[in-house]
Amino acid sequence: MSQQVAEVDTLFLHEEGERFRVAVENDGQRVLHGVLELKETSAGPRPARLRVKHGSSEEPRSPDQFVDIARRAARIRISEQTSKRGRDRVREMLDGYQLEAKVVRTCRYCASSGEYSPITSETAIRADDEDICPDCAMAELERELSYHGDVTGSAQDRLEELLLEVQDLDRITNLLAGELDPDLTKFDEISATVEEVDPVPTSDLSLHPGVQTKLESRFDSLLPVQSLAVENGATEGQDQLVVSATATGKTLVGEMAGIDRVLNGKGKMLFLVPLVALANQKYEDFQEEYGDIVDVTLRVGSSRIAGDDNRFDPGADVIVGTYEGVDHALRTGKDLGTIGTVVIDEVHTLGEGERGHRLDGLISRLKHYCSVERTAAQLRDGRAGPHEYGDTQWIYLSATVGNAGQLAQQLHAQLIEFEERPVPIERHVTFADSYDKTDIEDKLVKRAFDTKSSKGYRGQTIIFTNSRRRCHEISRKLQYDSAPYHAGLDNGRRKRVEQQFADQELAAVVTTAALAAGVDFPASQVVFDSLAMGIEWLSVQEFHQMLGRAGRPDYHDKGTVYLLVEPDCSYHNSQEMTEDEVAFKLLKGEMESVRTVYDEGAAVEETLANLVVAGSRAKALNGRMIGDVPTKHAIGKLLEYEFIDGLEPTALGRAVCRHFLSPTESFLLLDHIRKGKDPYDIVAELALREEEE
């Protein structure tokens, strides 16, 4: 025994009932672990029995061996958790051998297992109203995580960082249970930033009196991004890619340029958006703002089978439409008249799956249409156009993208890039099972609505989720007034919701992630019920656009964003990542570059559409598209599928093109028709197949 502990750095004692756990350390390693019992003598307390632990067994040793160890120890320490009576007994016993001991703050978990683990105010972590060491706290956290499913490495790393920061295990486990302590859930803060841009007074714009008067009545001066665009020729016909965060006013750039050109007889304006709901909203906005000076019409593709022509007037001054709605008009040979300005909102859609290649194709076909139509008009008038696409002005609007310069070059547009965040945004993360999320959302909505900003506005919330059904489910469970808001609602109902929210009659709206681009509510708080859009995880681009809806400078002092994350959750078996992994990827991720990628199906679809619209010039249309289209291969497939004969679309090819069908869908449809299936069953099967994909 004495040989085993010839060198003793620390002798540590910790009370355990009427006994004392003993640990001996050398060079930070435990070399002996035992249990000491004391006895009362006429000289005071003395060692009575020493048992040295070996695994689960105890080996009795002479009490004198404890005295020998104590005399060899460089220091003797007693745990702070030892009672006053216990401390007094140990000290009186040691006094009999002229030895001294100090009381130290230690981890009780370690002390109870015979480990000496001193802690300080910098390292102590609170747990069950006592202090423990970081290692034990981490072990307890891991045990807690095991009850909440398989939390991924990224989420666990963040929780461990938080544990060391706040030094309170209970607060971390409360976080896992959906508690909403803002000091704990806060991930980071995006500071408010303002670039120094001299504002352009609206009185200096020199636009057509019709639009000039309206702008002057609404604004004294333009916002920074608008000022930059005007200074660089937006109102003088310059093609531009305007890149700026959500709610910085870039939409007005397209409106100013387009309405001015309409009123000056330079052709009509097209304002294009990706979704029907956004087109409806923008149509209403144009009617309200400019309906007394220009005719406004709506062109949307309400389904793949038929466009919505009820309100469409091809002779109107301003056509607001969806990408698909206007593309359908081109594919079916409709005359859109002379187009003076094309504004394409959300142009970063070029980087999104199916929508990306369709927008790429639409831009190419629309430029072809503008060129042909403008050339015909110029020949009639005896004029010559200034460039390849006649004198149509192209304005592309986008939230922040990773390759703005490259995208501007590909679009042959001048880049106007502006980085500003008018108010700071706090980003928070909390963990919750799916059945707990609505309770947390209810608390967040209440907390926001019960708080007023320094500008006198109540806090209001946008909750983003991944399905229309879930929108209604959440809205029903919120105790404060709220409403679902999605593309399945009729336009009148959406307008009522917008007005109620503007009048602060609603504490929250619950909407689908797919509508993030066009939800224009003055919200102080954004809550992510889900990090998926349908069955696809959000991209960093989409996530930033959605969180950018939190906080308006004229209403709020700051914006607040909450991610409600379900560990080990995915919404479809095609999703390789889990929600907790996605959460930290989005929070830490860099903005993606916008690139349009063509697989065989996309190449076939766009090449066919270009052949239908441009005939033998389709190759040139393919060549001007942003993505790399394998034209020869696509034409070979079109011939094989009998969608074309030579370079002329067949009746089958025109039908496929008209209804935006992929080759796979086309052949499935044909097979069902030939088998005599009921048309409604065919449509239902196609819809089901699309949902499954």
C-alpha positions in Angstrom: 0.0 0.0 0.0 2.7 2.5 1.0 4.6 1.6 -2.1 1.5 2.1 -4.3 1.0 5.6 -3.0 4.6 6.6 -2.3 4.0 9.9 -3.9 0.7 11.6 -2.9 -0.4 14.8 -4.5 -3.9 15.1 -3.1 -5.9 13.2 -0.5 -9.6 14.0 -0.9 -12.4 13.2 1.5 -16.2 13.4 0.9 -18.9 12.6 3.4 -21.2 9.7 2.6 -23.6 9.0 5.4 -21.5 8.1 8.5 -18.5 7.2 6.3 -16.1 9.2 4.1 -15.2 8.4 0.5 -11.5 8.7 0.1 -9.6 9.4 -3.2 -5.9 9.7 -3.7 -4.5 11.4 -6.8 -1.0 11.6 -8.4 -0.4 13.7 -11.5 -4.2 14.1 -11.9 -4.8 10.4 -11.9 -6.7 8.5 -9.2 -4.4 5.8 -7.7 -6.6 4.8 -4.8 -10.3 4.8 -4.1 -11.7 3.7 -0.8 -14.1 4.2 2.1 -13.0 5.4 5.6 -14.9 4.9 8.8 -14.1 6.9 12.0 -14.4 5.9 15.6 -14.7 8.1 18.7 -11.8 7.8 21.2 -10.8 9.7 24.4 -8.3 11.6 22.1 -11.0 12.4 19.6 -12.0 10.9 16.2 -9.6 8.3 14.8 -9.5 6.0 11.7 -11.5 2.9 12.5 -11.8 1.0 9.3 -10.4 1.5 5.7 -11.8 -0.4 2.7 -10.1 0.0 -0.7 -12.4 -0.5 -3.7 -11.5 -2.7 -6.6 -14.4 -2.6 -9.0 -17.5 -3.7 -7.1 -15.6 -5.3 -4.2 -13.9 -3.8 -1.2 -10.6 -5.0 0.3 -10.1 -4.2 4.1 -6.9 -2.4 5.0 -5.3 -1.3 8.2 -6.5 2.2 9.4 -2.8 3.0 10.0 -2.3 2.9 6.2 -4.8 5.9 5.9 -2.6 7.8 8.4 0.5 7.0 6.3 -1.2 8.3 3.1 -2.3 11.5 4.9 1.2 12.2 6.1 2.6 11.7 2.6 0.0 13.9 0.9 1.1 17.3 -0.4 -2.5 18.6 0.3 -5.6 17.3 2.0 -9.0 18.5 0.7 -12.5 18.1 2.0 -15.5 18.5 -0.3 -17.7 21.5 0.2 -20.8 19.2 0.2 -19.5 17.5 3.4 -21.7 18.7 6.4 -20.3 21.0 9.1 -20.3 18.1 11.5 -18.4 15.9 9.0 -15.9 18.6 8.4 -15.3 19.1 12.1 -14.8 15.4 12.7 -12.2 15.1 9.8 -10.3 18.2 10.9 -10.2 17.0 14.6 -9.0 13.6 13.5 -6.2 15.2 11.3 -5.3 17.6 14.1 -4.3 14.5 16.2 -1.6 13.9 13.6 -0.7 17.6 13.2 -2.2 17.6 9.7 -4.3 20.3 8.1 -7.1 20.2 5.5 -9.0 22.8 3.4 -12.6 22.7 2.3 -12.9 23.0 -1.5 -15.8 23.4 -4.0 -16.0 20.1 -5.9 -18.4 18.3 -8.2 -20.7 16.1 -6.0 -21.2 13.6 -8.8 -17.4 13.1 -9.0 -17.0 13.1 -5.2 -19.8 10.5 -4.8 -17.9 8.2 -7.2 -14.5 8.8 -5.5 -13.1 11.3 -7.9 -11.5 14.6 -6.9 -12.8 17.3 -9.2 -12.4 20.9 -7.9 -14.6 23.5 -9.6 -14.5 27.3 -9.8 -17.1 29.9 -10.6 -15.8 29.8 -14.2 -16.2 26.0 -14.6 -19.1 25.1 -12.2 -22.4 24.1 -13.9 -25.6 24.3 -12.0 -27.7 21.1 -11.8 -30.5 20.3 -9.4 -29.6 23.3 -7.2 -25.9 22.3 -6.8 -22.7 22.7 -8.8 -21.1 20.0 -10.9 -18.1 19.8 -13.2 -18.4 20.2 -17.0 -17.7 16.6 -17.7 -20.5 15.4 -15.5 -22.8 18.0 -16.9 -22.0 16.8 -20.4 -22.7 13.2 -19.4 -26.0 14.3 -17.9 -26.9 16.2 -21.1 -26.1 13.1 -23.2 -28.4 11.1 -21.0 -31.1 13.7 -21.5 -30.6 13.8 -25.2 -31.1 10.0 -25.4 -34.7 10.5 -24.2 -35.3 12.9 -27.1 -34.3 10.7 -30.0 -31.0 10.7 -31.9 -30.0 14.3 -31.9 -27.4 14.9 -34.6 -23.8 16.1 -34.0 -24.5 19.7 -35.1 -27.3 20.1 -32.6 -25.4 18.4 -29.8 -22.4 20.6 -30.4 -24.6 23.7 -30.1 -26.2 22.4 -26.9 -22.8 21.7 -25.4 -21.6 25.2 -26.3 -24.7 26.7 -24.7 -24.2 24.5 -21.6 -20.7 26.0 -21.1 -22.0 29.5 -21.8 -24.9 29.6 -19.4 -23.5 27.1 -16.9 -26.9 25.7 -16.1 -27.9 22.2 -17.0 -31.6 22.7 -16.1 -31.9 25.5 -18.5 -30.5 23.4 -21.3 -32.8 20.5 -20.6 -35.7 23.0 -20.4 -34.6 24.1 -23.9 -35.0 20.5 -25.1 -38.5 20.5 -23.6 -39.4 23.7 -25.6 -38.9 26.3 -22.9 -38.5 29.8 -24.3 -36.0 31.7 -22.2 -34.8 34.2 -24.8 -31.3 34.4 -23.2 -30.9 30.7 -23.6 -32.5 30.1 -27.0 -30.7 33.0 -28.7 -28.4 31.7 -31.3 -27.0 35.0 -32.6 -28.0 38.5 -33.7 -27.8 39.9 -37.2 -26.9 43.6 -36.6 -28.7 46.4 -38.4 -26.6 47.8 -41.2 -27.1 50.9 -43.3 -25.0 51.7 -46.4 -24.3 55.4 -47.0 -26.3 56.2 -50.2 -27.5 59.7 -51.0 -31.3 59.4 -51.3 -32.7 60.6 -54.6 -35.6 63.1 -54.0 -38.7 61.9 -55.9 -39.1 65.5 -57.2 -35.8 65.0 -59.2 -37.0 61.9 -61.1 -38.4 63.6 -64.2 -40.8 60.8 -65.0 -44.1 61.0 -66.9 -46.4 63.3 -64.9 -48.9 60.5 -64.2 -46.4 58.4 -62.2 -44.3 61.3 -61.1 -47.2 62.9 -59.2 -48.1 59.5 -57.5 -44.5 58.9 -56.3 -44.2 62.5 -55.0 -47.4 62.1 -53.0 -46.2 58.8 -51.5 -42.5 59.5 -50.8 -40.2 62.5 -50.3 -37.2 60.5 -51.4 -36.3 57.1 -52.6 -34.9 54.3 -50.5 -31.2 53.5 -50.9 -31.6 50.6 -53.3 -34.1 52.6 -55.4 -31.7 55.5 -55.5 -28.8 53.4 -56.6 -30.9 51.9 -59.4 -32.1 55.3 -60.6 -28.6 56.8 -60.5 -27.5 53.9 -62.7 -30.2 54.3 -65.4 -33.2 52.3 -64.2 -35.6 55.0 -65.5 -33.5 55.5 -68.7 -34.0 52.0 -70.1 -30.9 50.3 -68.6 -31.3 46.6 -68.1 -30.6 45.8 -64.4 -30.3 42.9 -61.9 -31.3 44.5 -58.6 -30.1 42.4 -55.6 -31.1 43.3 -52.1 -32.6 41.8 -49.0 -36.3 41.4 -48.4 -38.3 44.6 -47.6 -35.7 47.0 -48.9 -37.9 48.4 -51.6 -36.5 46.9 -54.8 -40.0 46.2 -56.3 -40.6 49.9 -56.8 -37.6 50.0 -59.2 -39.5 47.9 -61.7 -42.7 49.8 -61.1 -41.1 53.2 -61.8 -39.4 52.1 -64.9 -42.3 50.1 -66.3 -45.2 52.5 -65.7 -43.1 55.4 -66.9 -42.4 53.6 -70.2 -46.1 52.6 -70.6 -47.2 56.3 -70.2 -44.5 57.5 -72.6 -45.7 55.1 -75.3 -42.7 52.8 -75.2 -44.7 49.5 -74.8 -46.6 47.7 -72.2 -45.2 46.3 -68.9 -44.9 42.6 -67.8 -44.5 42.0 -64.1 -43.8 38.3 -63.5 -43.7 36.3 -60.3 -43.4 32.5 -59.6 -46.7 31.8 -57.8 -50.4 32.5 -58.5 -51.0 33.9 -55.0 -48.1 36.4 -55.5 -49.5 37.4 -58.9 -53.0 38.0 -57.4 -51.4 40.1 -54.7 -49.3 42.2 -57.1 -52.3 42.6 -59.5 -54.4 44.0 -56.6 -51.5 46.3 -55.6 -51.1 47.6 -59.2 -54.9 48.2 -59.5 -54.9 50.1 -56.3 -51.8 52.2 -57.0 -51.9 52.8 -60.8 -55.4 51.6 -61.9 -56.5 55.2 -62.6 -53.6 55.8 -65.1 -53.0 52.4 -66.7 -55.1 49.3 -67.6 -53.9 46.3 -65.5 -54.7 42.6 -66.3 -53.8 39.3 -64.8 -52.3 36.2 -66.6 -51.8 33.1 -64.4 -51.8 29.4 -65.2 -54.3 28.1 -62.7 -53.5 24.6 -63.7 -51.6 22.6 -66.3 -54.8 21.9 -68.2 -56.1 25.4 -68.7 -55.0 29.0 -68.1 -57.1 31.4 -66.2 -58.3 33.7 -69.0 -61.3 35.2 -67.2 -59.6 38.5 -66.4 -56.8 38.4 -69.0 -56.8 41.3 -71.5 -53.9 41.0 -73.8 -54.4 44.7 -74.8 -53.9 46.0 -71.3 -51.0 48.4 -70.4 -49.7 46.2 -67.6 -49.8 42.4 -67.5 -49.1 40.9 -64.1 -48.6 37.2 -64.4 -47.0 34.0 -63.2 -44.0 32.6 -65.1 -46.2 29.7 -66.2 -49.1 31.9 -67.2 -47.1 34.1 -69.6 -45.1 31.1 -70.8 -48.4 29.4 -71.6 -49.4 32.4 -73.7 -46.1 32.2 -75.7 -46.5 28.4 -76.2 -50.0 28.9 -77.5 -49.1 31.8 -79.8 -51.1 34.5 -78.1 -50.3 38.1 -79.1 -49.1 40.1 -76.1 -48.5 43.3 -78.1 -45.4 45.4 -77.9 -43.6 44.9 -74.6 -41.6 47.9 -73.4 -40.5 46.6 -69.9 -40.2 43.1 -68.4 -39.8 42.9 -64.6 -39.0 39.4 -63.3 -39.4 39.2 -59.6 -37.6 36.4 -57.6 -35.2 35.7 -60.5 -33.1 33.5 -58.1 -35.8 31.0 -58.9 -33.5 30.1 -61.8 -31.6 27.9 -59.3 -34.6 25.9 -58.1 -35.4 22.4 -59.4 -38.3 22.3 -61.9 -39.1 26.0 -61.7 -35.4 26.9 -62.6 -35.3 25.5 -66.1 -38.8 26.8 -66.9 -37.9 30.3 -65.9 -34.7 30.0 -67.9 -36.7 28.9 -70.9 -39.3 31.6 -70.4 -36.7 34.4 -70.4 -35.2 33.1 -73.6 -38.6 32.7 -75.3 -39.8 36.1 -74.1 -36.7 37.8 -75.4 -37.3 36.1 -78.8 -40.9 37.3 -78.8 -39.9 40.9 -77.9 -37.3 40.9 -80.6 -39.6 39.5 -83.3 -42.6 41.7 -82.3 -40.4 44.8 -81.9 -38.7 44.2 -85.2 -42.1 43.9 -86.9 -43.3 47.1 -85.3 -40.1 48.9 -86.3 -40.4 47.8 -89.9 -43.9 49.1 -89.9 -42.7 52.4 -88.4 -39.5 52.6 -90.4 -37.3 52.5 -87.2 -34.4 50.3 -86.1 -34.0 48.7 -82.6 -31.0 49.5 -80.5 -30.1 46.0 -79.5 -30.8 42.3 -79.9 -34.1 42.3 -78.0 -35.5 45.5 -79.6 -35.7 48.3 -77.0 -37.4 46.3 -74.3 -36.0 47.0 -70.9 -35.3 44.0 -68.6 -35.3 44.4 -64.8 -34.6 41.4 -62.7 -35.2 41.4 -58.9 -33.6 39.1 -56.5 -32.9 38.6 -52.8 -29.3 38.2 -51.9 -27.5 35.5 -53.9 -24.0 34.1 -53.8 -23.0 34.8 -57.4 -24.7 38.1 -58.2 -22.0 39.3 -60.5 -21.9 36.2 -62.6 -25.7 36.1 -62.7 -25.8 39.7 -63.9 -23.4 38.9 -66.7 -25.4 35.9 -67.8 -28.6 38.0 -67.9 -26.7 40.8 -69.8 -27.8 43.2 -67.1 -26.1 45.8 -64.9 -25.7 44.7 -61.3 -27.3 46.9 -58.6 -26.4 45.3 -55.3 -27.3 46.7 -51.9 -26.8 45.2 -48.5 -28.9 46.7 -45.7 -30.8 45.5 -42.8 -32.9 48.3 -41.3 -33.4 46.7 -37.9 -31.4 44.0 -36.0 -32.7 40.4 -36.1 -32.3 38.0 -33.2 -32.3 34.4 -34.2 -33.4 31.7 -31.7 -33.4 27.9 -31.7 -35.4 25.6 -29.5 -36.1 21.9 -29.7 -39.6 20.4 -29.7 -41.4 17.3 -30.8 -44.1 17.9 -33.4 -47.0 17.7 -30.9 -45.3 20.3 -28.7 -44.7 22.9 -31.4 -48.2 24.4 -31.4 -48.0 25.0 -27.7 -44.7 26.8 -28.1 -46.0 28.8 -31.1 -49.0 29.9 -28.9 -46.6 31.1 -26.2 -44.5 33.0 -28.8 -47.5 34.6 -30.4 -48.9 35.7 -27.1 -45.5 37.1 -25.9 -45.1 39.1 -29.1 -48.6 40.5 -29.2 -48.6 41.5 -25.6 -45.5 43.6 -26.2 -45.5 47.0 -27.9 -42.5 48.6 -29.7 -41.2 52.1 -29.0 -43.3 53.1 -32.1 -46.5 51.9 -30.5 -47.1 48.7 -32.5 -47.9 45.3 -31.1 -45.7 42.5 -32.0 -47.2 40.3 -34.7 -46.0 36.9 -36.0 -45.7 35.0 -39.3 -45.6 31.3 -38.7 -44.1 29.4 -41.7 -45.0 25.7 -42.1 -44.8 23.1 -44.9 -48.4 22.4 -45.8 -51.8 24.1 -46.2 -53.4 21.5 -43.8 -50.8 22.4 -41.2 -51.6 26.1 -41.6 -55.2 25.5 -40.6 -54.2 23.1 -37.8 -51.8 25.6 -36.2 -54.2 28.6 -36.6 -57.1 26.7 -34.9 -54.9 26.0 -31.8 -53.6 29.5 -31.3 -55.5 31.3 -28.5 -55.0 34.8 -29.9 -56.7 35.8 -33.2 -54.9 34.4 -36.2 -55.6 33.2 -39.7 -54.2 30.7 -42.2 -52.9 32.3 -45.4 -51.9 30.2 -48.5 -52.4 29.8 -52.2 -55.5 27.6 -51.7 -57.6 30.5 -50.3 -59.6 32.7 -52.7 -58.2 36.2 -53.3 -60.9 38.0 -51.3 -60.2 36.0 -48.2 -56.4 36.6 -48.5 -57.1 40.4 -48.9 -59.2 40.3 -45.7 -56.4 38.6 -43.8 -53.9 41.2 -45.1 -56.1 44.1 -44.0 -56.8 42.5 -40.6 -53.1 42.0 -40.0 -52.4 45.6 -41.1 -55.0 46.9 -38.7 -53.4 44.8 -35.9 -56.6 42.7 -35.5 -54.6 39.5 -35.9 -51.8 38.4 -33.7 -50.5 35.9 -36.3 -50.8 34.5 -39.8 -49.8 31.0 -40.5 -48.6 30.5 -44.1 -46.8 28.0 -46.2 -43.1 28.4 -46.9 -43.9 28.4 -50.6 -45.5 31.9 -50.1 -42.5 33.3 -48.3 -41.5 35.5 -51.3 -44.8 37.4 -51.3 -46.0 37.5 -47.7 -46.0 41.2 -47.2 -47.1 41.6 -43.5 -45.4 44.0 -41.1 -44.4 41.3 -38.7 -42.0 41.6 -35.8 -41.5 37.9 -35.4 -41.1 34.9 -37.7 -41.5 31.4 -36.4 -40.4 28.3 -38.4 -42.8 25.5 -37.5 -40.9 23.5 -40.2 -37.7 23.9 -42.1 -39.2 22.2 -45.2 -41.0 23.5 -48.2 -43.3 20.6 -49.1 -41.0 17.6 -49.0 -37.8 19.6 -49.7 -35.6 21.2 -47.1 -35.3 25.0 -47.3 -32.2 26.4 -49.0 -30.1 29.0 -47.3 -31.5 31.5 -49.9 -35.1 30.7 -49.1 -34.4 30.7 -45.3 -32.8 34.1 -45.4 -35.7 35.5 -47.5 -38.2 34.2 -45.0 -36.5 35.3 -41.9 -36.0 38.7 -43.5 -39.7 39.2 -43.0 -39.1 39.8 -39.3 -38.9 43.5 -38.3 -39.9 46.7 -40.1 -38.1 50.0 -39.4 -41.3 52.0 -39.2 -43.0 49.5 -36.8 -40.4 47.6 -34.8 -37.2 48.1 -32.8 -36.0 44.6 -33.8 -37.0 41.4 -35.5 -37.2 38.0 -33.8 -36.8 34.7 -35.5 -37.5 31.3 -33.8 -36.6 27.9 -35.3 -38.7 25.1 -33.7 -36.5 22.1 -34.4 -37.6 18.4 -34.0 -34.5 16.3 -33.5 -34.1 13.3 -35.9 -37.1 14.5 -37.9 -37.6 14.3 -41.6 -40.8 14.9 -43.6 -40.1 12.4 -46.5 -37.9 9.4 -47.0 -36.1 11.3 -49.8 -34.7 13.7 -47.2 -31.2 12.6 -46.2 -30.7 15.2 -43.5 -32.7 15.6 -40.3 -34.3 18.8 -39.1 -31.7 19.5 -36.4 -28.9 19.1 -39.0 -30.7 21.4 -41.4 -31.3 24.0 -38.7 -27.6 24.6 -38.0 -26.7 24.3 -41.7 -29.2 27.1 -42.4 -28.0 29.3 -39.5 -24.4 29.0 -40.4 -24.7 28.5 -44.2 -23.5 30.8 -46.9 -25.7 32.1 -49.6 -25.9 29.6 -52.5 -25.0 30.5 -56.1 -27.9 30.6 -58.6 -27.3 28.0 -61.3 -29.7 26.3 -63.7 -29.0 22.7 -64.2 -30.5 20.6 -67.0 -31.1 16.9 -66.9 -32.5 15.0 -69.9 -36.2 15.7 -69.0 -35.6 19.5 -68.5 -33.6 19.7 -71.8 -36.3 17.9 -73.7 -39.1 20.1 -72.2 -37.4 23.5 -72.9 -36.1 22.5 -76.3 -39.6 21.4 -77.4 -41.1 24.7 -76.0 -38.4 26.7 -78.0 -39.3 24.8 -81.2 -43.0 25.5 -80.7 -42.4 29.2 -80.1 -39.4 29.9 -82.4 -39.3 27.0 -85.0 -35.9 26.8 -86.6 -34.4 29.5 -84.4 -34.9 27.2 -81.3 -31.1 26.4 -81.3 -30.4 30.1 -80.8 -32.9 30.3 -77.9 -31.2 27.3 -76.3 -27.8 29.0 -76.7 -28.8 32.2 -74.9 -30.2 30.3 -71.9 -28.3 30.4 -68.6 -28.1 26.7 -68.2 -26.1 24.4 -70.5 -28.7 22.7 -72.6 -27.6 19.6 -74.6 -29.5 20.6 -77.7 -28.5 17.8 -80.1 -29.3 15.1 -77.5 -32.6 16.8 -76.7 -33.6 17.0 -80.4 -32.7 13.3 -80.8 -35.0 12.4 -77.9 -37.8 14.6 -79.3 -37.6 12.7 -82.6 -37.5 9.4 -80.7 -40.6 10.4 -78.7 -42.4 11.6 -81.9 -42.8 15.0 -80.3 -41.3 16.6 -83.5 -41.1 15.7 -87.2 -37.9 17.2 -88.5 -37.9 20.5 -86.6 -41.7 20.8 -86.7 -43.6 20.0 -83.5 -46.2 17.2 -84.0 -49.8 17.5 -82.7 -48.6 15.3 -79.8 -45.6 17.6 -79.2 -47.7 20.7 -79.2 -50.1 19.2 -76.7 -47.2 18.1 -74.4 -45.8 21.6 -74.7 -49.1 23.4 -74.1 -49.6 21.5 -70.8 -46.1 21.7 -69.5 -45.8 17.9 -69.4 -42.5 16.0 -68.9 -41.8 13.1 -71.2 -42.6 10.6 -68.4 -45.9 12.3 -67.6 -46.8 12.4 -71.3 -46.3 8.7 -71.9 -48.2 7.8 -68.7 -51.0 10.0 -69.8 -51.0 8.4 -73.3 -51.0 4.9 -71.9 -54.0 5.7 -69.7 -55.9 7.3 -72.5 -55.3 4.3 -74.8 -56.5 2.0 -72.0 -59.8 4.0 -71.8 -59.3 5.2 -68.3 -61.7 7.8 -66.9 -60.2 11.3 -67.4 -60.8 12.2 -63.7 -58.9 9.1 -62.6 -56.1 10.0 -65.0 -55.8 13.5 -63.5 -56.0 12.1 -60.0 -53.2 9.6 -60.7 -51.0 12.3 -62.2 -51.6 14.6 -59.2 -50.8 11.7 -56.8 -47.6 10.9 -58.6 -46.5 14.5 -58.5 -47.2 14.7 -54.8 -45.2 11.5 -54.1 -42.2 12.9 -56.1 
